[in-house]
Amino acid sequence: MKISKNKIDAETFENLCCNLDQLEEGEKVKYAQLVEPLRYFLGTEKFQSCFDGAAKCLEVINRVAVNTVTLVNDEFTPIGYGIYPEASLVNHSCEPNAVFVFRNKQLLLRTLRPIAINEEVFVSYTDQLVPKDKRRQILKQQFNFICQCSECVNEIREQLFHKKKFGTESLKNGEFSLTESGFPEVSVLPDSTESDFSKILEGVKNMNTDDCFDKLEKLGSKYFDTNLLVHELLVKCANIASHKSFKSALQFELRLLDNFQKFYPDYHPMKSLQYTRVSKIFSFLGKVRSSVEYFEKALRNIAVTHGCESELYKVISEQFNLDQREIAHFEEQSLRKTALTQK
């Protein structure tokens, strides 16, 4: 990342948040370990002219770490990193009312619902489909705060992440076998600690693809689809099935869409993308009436989350119009056949 010598840009960067003095010694050591490789890369003379010593270098590294924004494409796939001073003013919530989107390198802040006067605008610094303990760990390590947002306090979505269908069961899945404490409706897997659940979740994400369908059937009989273990298996099964059969993939994508309806508010980028995936599969299968229905839902969401000027909106609009014309053609053909029959 290039730090401009322009006075205004340099001053703006200097005014960004730096929490180096609040970090625990262990975290400071991690930053300090980056100083010497950077000195070696730049050379001693350039390093000294840029940073005026190791202490200043530490400050710069910390400001970059705290204020860096992940650049994503329309499908929210990470493609790079950047520092946007205005974006650093927006605080975090695990239940955000806004989201960052990009048009090329331009960052836009889009609200996900109407914002009241004097209501604070929040974005999420982390993936929202991550257990609370993992989210808090990420936020503590990078930004040095413990999140106390409404989701972390009330755990509405967190309960969905752990929801099971009945009684006390043993979770046996590949390399892990842990027992949970049974609750009538909602339970945490396993019954020891939240960090164990995160470890099991990582195990599911890294599971051999050949085991996914069998594991999904077994876990699906005990846990609701919103349980993150089942959800991750649905993601893997949908990806595998899409390379073999769109008809098979559709059932998994619809179950994922149902999850997103429960996980996210009315308008959210991930719902926009899932509507798009489902509508495209319906279109590929020739079920144009269903594809048009879901394309309409996708476009309504994309208009809010990405904007009508976005490339994604334009692409989906084009496919939507094609399928609408195909429906019109079918209806015209049907009317002609009916007219000929009556004659």
C-alpha positions in Angstrom: 0.0 0.0 0.0 1.4 3.4 -1.0 1.2 6.2 1.5 1.2 9.5 -0.4 3.7 12.2 0.3 0.9 14.7 -0.3 0.4 16.7 2.9 -3.4 16.3 3.0 -3.3 12.5 2.4 -0.5 12.1 5.0 -2.4 14.1 7.6 -5.6 12.1 6.9 -3.7 8.9 7.4 -2.2 10.2 10.7 -5.7 11.0 12.0 -6.9 7.4 11.5 -7.4 5.2 14.6 -4.3 3.7 16.1 -4.8 1.4 19.1 -1.2 0.3 19.6 -1.0 1.6 23.2 -4.1 -0.4 24.1 -2.9 -3.7 22.9 -1.6 -6.5 25.1 2.1 -7.3 24.9 1.5 -10.5 22.9 -0.3 -8.5 20.2 2.4 -5.8 20.1 5.0 -8.5 19.6 3.1 -9.7 16.5 3.3 -6.2 15.0 6.9 -5.8 16.0 7.8 -9.0 14.1 6.8 -7.2 10.9 9.2 -4.3 11.3 12.5 -6.0 10.4 11.2 -7.7 7.2 9.9 -4.4 6.1 13.2 -2.7 6.9 15.0 -5.4 4.9 12.5 -5.0 2.0 12.8 -1.2 1.8 16.5 -1.0 2.7 17.7 0.9 5.8 17.9 4.3 4.2 14.4 4.3 2.6 13.0 2.7 5.8 14.4 5.5 7.9 13.1 8.2 5.5 9.6 6.7 5.4 9.1 5.9 9.1 11.8 7.8 11.1 12.4 4.7 13.2 10.8 1.4 14.3 8.3 3.0 16.7 6.8 5.1 13.8 6.7 2.0 11.6 4.8 0.1 14.3 2.2 2.9 14.3 1.8 2.8 10.6 1.4 -1.0 10.6 -1.2 -0.8 13.3 -3.2 2.0 11.5 -3.2 -0.1 8.3 -4.4 -3.2 10.2 -7.1 -1.4 12.0 -8.4 0.7 9.1 -8.0 -1.6 6.1 -11.2 -2.5 4.2 -11.5 -5.7 2.2 -12.4 -4.9 -1.4 -15.0 -7.3 -2.8 -16.7 -7.8 -6.2 -20.4 -7.9 -6.9 -20.5 -11.5 -5.6 -18.7 -10.4 -2.4 -15.6 -12.4 -3.2 -12.5 -10.6 -1.7 -10.3 -9.2 -4.4 -8.0 -6.8 -2.5 -7.6 -4.4 0.3 -7.6 -0.6 0.7 -7.8 2.3 3.1 -10.8 4.6 2.9 -10.6 7.2 5.7 -14.4 7.9 5.6 -15.1 4.2 5.9 -13.1 4.1 9.2 -15.7 6.4 10.8 -18.4 3.6 10.5 -18.5 1.4 13.6 -19.2 -2.3 13.8 -22.3 -4.3 14.6 -23.0 -8.0 14.1 -26.5 -6.9 13.1 -25.6 -4.1 10.7 -28.0 -1.6 9.1 -25.6 -0.8 6.2 -23.0 -2.5 4.0 -19.9 -1.5 2.0 -20.1 -2.3 -1.8 -17.6 -1.4 -4.5 -17.7 -0.1 -8.1 -14.2 -0.8 -9.3 -12.2 0.9 -6.5 -14.9 3.3 -5.5 -16.4 2.4 -2.1 -20.1 3.0 -1.5 -22.0 2.8 1.8 -25.5 1.4 1.2 -28.2 1.2 3.9 -30.1 -2.1 4.3 -33.2 -0.5 5.8 -34.5 3.1 6.5 -32.2 4.9 9.0 -33.9 7.1 11.5 -32.7 10.6 12.3 -29.8 10.4 14.8 -29.6 6.6 14.4 -26.0 5.4 14.1 -25.0 3.6 10.9 -23.2 0.3 11.4 -21.5 -2.2 9.1 -20.2 -5.7 10.1 -16.4 -6.0 10.2 -16.7 -9.8 10.2 -18.6 -12.6 8.4 -22.1 -12.7 10.0 -22.3 -16.4 9.6 -19.6 -17.1 12.2 -20.3 -18.2 15.8 -20.2 -15.4 18.4 -17.0 -16.6 20.1 -15.2 -16.6 16.8 -16.5 -13.1 15.8 -15.4 -11.7 19.1 -12.0 -13.3 18.8 -11.5 -11.7 15.4 -12.7 -8.3 16.6 -10.5 -8.5 19.7 -7.4 -9.5 17.8 -7.7 -6.9 15.0 -9.6 -4.0 16.5 -9.1 -4.6 20.2 -12.7 -4.5 21.4 -15.3 -6.9 22.7 -18.5 -6.6 20.7 -21.7 -5.8 22.8 -24.1 -5.3 19.9 -27.7 -6.4 20.0 -26.9 -9.8 18.3 -24.1 -10.6 20.7 -26.3 -9.7 23.7 -29.6 -11.3 22.6 -28.1 -14.1 20.4 -31.2 -14.3 18.2 -29.2 -15.6 15.2 -26.8 -17.5 17.4 -29.6 -19.7 18.6 -30.4 -20.6 15.0 -26.7 -21.5 14.5 -27.1 -24.2 17.1 -30.7 -25.3 16.7 -31.5 -29.0 16.8 -34.7 -31.0 16.4 -34.9 -33.1 19.6 -33.3 -34.4 22.8 -29.8 -35.1 23.8 -27.7 -36.5 21.0 -24.1 -37.3 20.3 -22.5 -35.6 17.5 -20.4 -38.1 15.5 -19.0 -36.6 12.4 -15.8 -37.8 10.9 -12.8 -37.1 13.2 -14.9 -35.6 16.0 -17.3 -37.1 18.5 -18.7 -34.7 21.1 -21.8 -34.9 23.3 -24.1 -31.9 23.8 -26.3 -31.1 26.7 -29.9 -31.5 25.6 -32.4 -28.7 25.6 -36.0 -29.0 24.3 -35.6 -26.8 21.3 -32.3 -25.0 21.2 -28.9 -26.4 22.1 -25.3 -25.5 21.7 -23.0 -28.1 20.1 -21.1 -29.4 21.9 -21.8 -28.9 25.7 -18.3 -27.9 26.6 -17.4 -24.5 25.1 -18.3 -22.3 22.2 -14.7 -22.5 20.9 -15.2 -26.3 20.5 -18.2 -25.6 18.3 -16.0 -23.3 16.1 -13.4 -26.1 15.8 -16.0 -28.6 14.7 -17.4 -26.1 12.2 -13.9 -25.8 10.7 -13.8 -29.6 10.5 -17.0 -29.6 8.5 -15.6 -26.8 6.2 -12.5 -28.9 5.5 -14.3 -32.2 5.2 -13.7 -34.5 2.3 -16.2 -33.8 -0.4 -17.1 -37.4 -0.9 -18.5 -37.5 2.6 -20.8 -34.4 2.4 -24.0 -35.9 1.1 -24.0 -38.8 3.6 -23.1 -36.5 6.5 -25.8 -34.0 5.5 -28.4 -36.8 5.6 -27.3 -37.9 9.0 -27.0 -34.5 10.6 -30.1 -33.2 8.8 -32.2 -35.8 10.6 -31.1 -34.3 14.0 -30.5 -30.6 13.4 -32.3 -27.8 11.6 -30.9 -26.4 8.4 -30.0 -23.2 10.2 -27.5 -25.1 12.4 -24.2 -23.9 11.1 -22.9 -27.5 10.7 -25.8 -28.4 8.5 -25.6 -25.1 6.7 -21.9 -25.6 5.8 -22.7 -29.0 4.5 -25.5 -27.6 2.4 -23.1 -25.1 0.9 -20.6 -27.9 0.0 -23.3 -30.2 -1.4 -24.8 -27.3 -3.5 -21.3 -26.6 -5.0 -20.6 -30.3 -5.8 -24.1 -30.9 -7.2 -23.9 -27.8 -9.5 -21.1 -29.5 -11.4 -23.2 -32.6 -11.9 -26.9 -31.8 -12.0 -28.7 -28.4 -11.8 -31.9 -30.3 -10.8 -30.0 -31.8 -7.8 -28.3 -28.5 -7.0 -31.6 -26.6 -6.9 -32.9 -28.5 -3.8 -29.8 -27.5 -1.9 -29.8 -23.9 -3.1 -33.5 -23.5 -2.1 -32.7 -24.8 1.4 -29.8 -22.3 1.6 -32.1 -19.5 0.5 -34.5 -20.5 3.3 -31.6 -20.2 5.8 -30.7 -16.7 4.5 -34.3 -15.6 4.9 -33.9 -16.5 8.6 -30.3 -15.3 9.1 -30.5 -11.8 7.4 -32.9 -8.8 7.3 -35.2 -8.2 4.4 -32.4 -6.7 2.3 -28.9 -8.1 2.4 -26.2 -8.7 -0.2 -26.1 -12.5 0.5 -29.8 -12.8 0.0 -29.5 -10.9 -3.3 -26.8 -13.4 -4.4 -28.8 -16.4 -3.3 -31.9 -15.2 -5.1 -29.7 -14.8 -8.2 -28.3 -18.3 -7.9 -31.7 -19.9 -7.6 -33.3 -17.9 -10.4 -30.4 -18.8 -12.8 -30.8 -22.5 -12.0 -34.6 -22.3 -12.7 -33.7 -20.6 -16.0 -31.2 -23.2 -17.0 -33.8 -25.9 -16.2 -36.3 -24.2 -18.5 -38.6 -23.3 -15.6 -38.9 -19.7 -16.8 -42.0 -18.8 -14.7 -40.1 -19.8 -11.5 -37.0 -18.1 -12.8 -38.9 -14.8 -13.4 -40.4 -15.0 -9.9 -37.0 -15.3 -8.3 -35.3 -12.8 -10.7 -37.9 -10.3 -9.5 -37.0 -10.9 -5.9 -33.3 -10.7 -6.8 -33.7 -7.4 -8.6 -35.6 -5.9 -5.7 -32.8 -6.9 -3.3 -30.0 -5.9 -5.6 -31.5 -2.4 -6.2 -31.1 -1.9 -2.4 -27.9 -3.7 -1.7 -25.9 -3.0 -4.9 -27.9 -0.2 -6.7 -29.7 -0.1 -10.0 -26.5 1.3 -11.6 -24.4 -1.8 -10.6 -23.2 -4.3 -13.2 -24.9 -7.1 -11.3 -28.3 -5.4 -11.6 -27.8 -4.9 -15.3 -26.8 -8.5 -15.9 -29.7 -9.9 -13.9 -32.1 -7.5 -15.6 -31.0 -8.8 -19.0 -31.6 -12.4 -18.0 -34.9 -11.4 -16.4 -36.1 -9.8 -19.6 -35.1 -12.8 -21.7 -37.1 -15.1 -19.6 -40.1 -12.7 -19.6 -40.0 -12.7 -23.4 -39.8 -16.5 -23.5 -43.0 -16.7 -21.3 -44.7 -14.2 -23.6 -43.7 -16.4 -26.6 -45.1 -19.5 -24.9 -48.3 -17.7 -24.1 -48.6 -16.5 -27.7 -48.1 -20.0 -29.0 -50.6 -21.3 -26.6 -53.2 -18.8 -27.7 -52.6 -19.6 -31.4 -53.1 -23.3 -30.7 -56.3 -22.7 -28.8 -57.6 -20.5 -31.6 -56.8 -23.2 -34.3 -58.5 -25.8 -32.1 -61.7 -23.7 -31.8 -61.8 -23.3 -35.6 
